[in-house]
Amino acid sequence: MAKVKEETALATRPTENALAVADGYDRKDTRGKEGIGSGDVTLPFIALVQKTSKQLEPGEAKFIEGAKFLDLFNSLTNELYGAGPVEFIPLVLKKHAIEFNPFNEGGGIKDRIVDWDDARCQFHGEEKPSATRFYDWAVLLIRPSGELELVVLSFKSTNIGVAKQFQQLVNLRPGPAFSGKYTVKSATGKNNFGTFAKFAISPAGKPTAEQATYAEEIYTNLQGVNIVVNHVADPVDVGGATEGQTVFDPDIPF
């Protein structure tokens, strides 16, 4: 049976031992955490190693030993998952957009909160959109050990088509989103920039009853809670961010 933790706090869980509680203390005792608000919790996202990713360059702050093109990795812990597949349970979707400054103006964020249907998200003749759309799914990643970790699967640019296919799978399955299980792995695509890594998602049956119960608890806890997600711009983004630039989202209400 899968190992599921008792608490439902919004936090990443690198390993069972790393976050163990000292003997004699209640796991639900929150003393000392009074100043940590829900908006201060940063959720990692599952990212892809591209050919030009800083994760491949020794000496770079984001370098990950052993990383390879097409690897999946955790943006916060730098844990590598290889090319997958990795199992996960979807919880809830947030759609949003961010406008970037043009490259010749230094890049970076111009507007953190852009409406999904804003004209800045559209192509205007040969002019590229200045805002990038994101489909952000809060999911429970299922580790090989059975441990569950709350992360984000973020789809943008070349992965938007994958997001729509995934969401169709979620809609076709009866019941709540968290009653189904899926796998994510890396695949390759091609555009004017060359070959790049993208997600490939497939249905993988259903979670155990224990996993589904835990997923429902996390889903409930996410309602109305603000979560910070750190996005990283890729060279294929149509906005003005540069490759590898960290993009800090506003608090995202799931």
N, C-alpha and C positions, 0 to 999 in steps of 0.2 A: 504494500500500500504506500502511496506517495507520502512523503514527509511534509506536513503542513504546519506552520507555526501557529501558535495560539493568538498572538496579537495581530491587529490589522492596521498598524501604524503605517503611514505613507513613507516608507524608507526602502532603500535598496538593501539587499542582503547578500553580500559577497560570499560568505560561507557560514555554516552553522557555528563553528568554533570561533570565528573571528568576532561575532557579535554575541557571544555567550554572556550570560548574566552571572555575576558573582553569587556564590552560595549564600542563602539567607535573605535574598532580596526578591520582592515580587516583580515579575516581569512587567506588570502594568503600573508600577510606581513611576511617576513622571517628575519627581522632584529634580530640580536643576535644569529642567527643560522648559520652564515657564516662559522664557523669552523667545522660544523658537516657534514662530507662527507657521501656518500651513503654506504661506507664500514663500517661506524661506527654504522649503524642501525642494531640492533640485533632482529631478528624475533623469537618469541617463537614457540615452536612446541607442538603439542598435544601428551601427553605421557600417558602411562598406569601404574596404580599402581599394582606392582607385590607383591607376598607374602613377599618378602625380601626387598621391597622398603623402603628407609629412610623416605618416606612420612608417614609411619605407626608408626614410632618410636618417642614417646615423648622425647623431649630433643635434638633431632637432628635438625640441621639448616634447613633441608628440610622438617621437619614435617609439615603436613597439618591437622588441626583440622577437624575431621569428615571423613577423607579419608578412603576408604575401598578397599580391593582387587577387581580388575576389574574396578575401577573408571577411567574415563578419566580426565585429568587435564591439565591446561596451565602451561608450564614449566617456564614461566616468572612471571606470576601473581599468580600462585598456585590456580587459580579458578577451582573448581570441576564441572564436567559436569555429574556426576553419571556414570552409565554404558551406557548412550546414549539411543536412537540415537540422534546424532547432525547433522544438515544439513550443507552442504558445497558446494562450487562451485570450481572445479579445474581450475588452471590457467596455470601452466607450470611445467615440470618435470626436475630434475637434477639428474643424476646418477654419483656417485663418490665412492671412497674407501679410507680408512685410515688404515695404518699399526700401530699395537700396539707392544710395547715391551713385552716379555714373563713375566709371573707372577714372576718367580724367579729372574728377573732383575728389579723388582719394578713396572712393568706395565707402563702405560702412552703412549703417542704418540711417535712413532719412525719416521714415515713419513706421513705428512698430505695429500700429493697429490700422490695417487697411481692409475695407469691406471686400468680401469675396467677389462681388460683381462690379467693383470699382474699375473705371476705365484704365487705371494704371496696371491692371492685371491682363490687359488685352494687347495684342499686336496692333500697331497702327501703320499699315503699309510695311515698309522695311524696318520701321522702328520697333525694337524689342520692348516688351513690358518692363517697367521699372520696378514692379512689385512681383514677388514670387509667392505662389500659392503653396500651402502645406496641408496635407491630410495627416494629422497626428492621432495615432491610435494608442491609448494606454492599454497595455497588455500584461499578462502574467507569463513571463518566460519560465518554461519548465526545464530545469537543469537535469542532466543525466541522473543525478542523485535523487531526483524527485522534488528537490527544493524549488519553491516558487519565488520569482523575483519580479517586482513591479518595474517595468521599463516602458519606453515609448518606441513604437515603430513609426518612423516619420517618412512620409512619401512626398516628394517634390520633383519638379522638373521631369527628368526622364523616367521617374517612377510613378508619375500620376496615373498612367494607364494601368499599371500593376495595382494601384490603390483601388481603382474603379472595378477591376476584375475581382479583387479580394472582397470588396464591399458587396458585390453581386453574390458571391458565395455565402457571405454572412446573411444576406436577405433571403436566399433560397432555403437556408436551413431553418426549420421551424424552431420556435422557442427564442429565448433571449440570446444575445451574442455570446455571453459567457457559458452557454450550454454546449458550445462546440470547441473543437481543438483543431489546430492548423500547424503546418510547418512552414518555416521560411528558410530559404537557401539563396545563394548567389547565382546569378546567370550573367551572360554578357549581352550587350547591345552595341549598336553602331550608330554614329551620327557624324556631323561634320568635324567633330573633335577627335574621331577615331573610335576605338573600342573602349567601352566603359562597363563597370559593374552595376548591376541592378538587382532588385529583389525578385524572387520567384516564390509564390505562395500556393500551397495545396491544402485541401481539407485532410484531416488526419483522425477522423472518428470523433469520439467524445471523451471528455475528461472523466476521471473517476468521480464518484459521488462526493468524496471528501474535497477534491480539487474544485468541483463546481460550487460547493457550499462556500468554500473560502473565496472563490472568485466573486460570488454574489455579495459577500461581506465587503470586499474591497470596492466593488462597483457602488455599493450603497455609500461607503465612506467618501467616495470621490465626488458625489453629488454636491455642487456648490463650493467645492474646494478649489482654491487657486494653486496651480502647480507650475513651477518654473522649469522650462525645457531649454537647454542650450543647443542651438542648431549650429552646424558648421557648413559654410557655403562651399560648393564644389565648382570646378571650372565650367561645368555645363549649365550652371544657373544663368538665367537670362538677366538677372538683376546686376547691380553694380558691385557686389561684394567680390573680393578676391579669393582665390583658392585657399582653403584652410583657415579663413577668417572666422572666428567664433562670433555667432550672432545670438545675442541674448534676447529671448522672447519676453514679452510682457507676461504677467501672471495669466495663465490660461485657465479659465473656469471650465472644468469638465462637468 
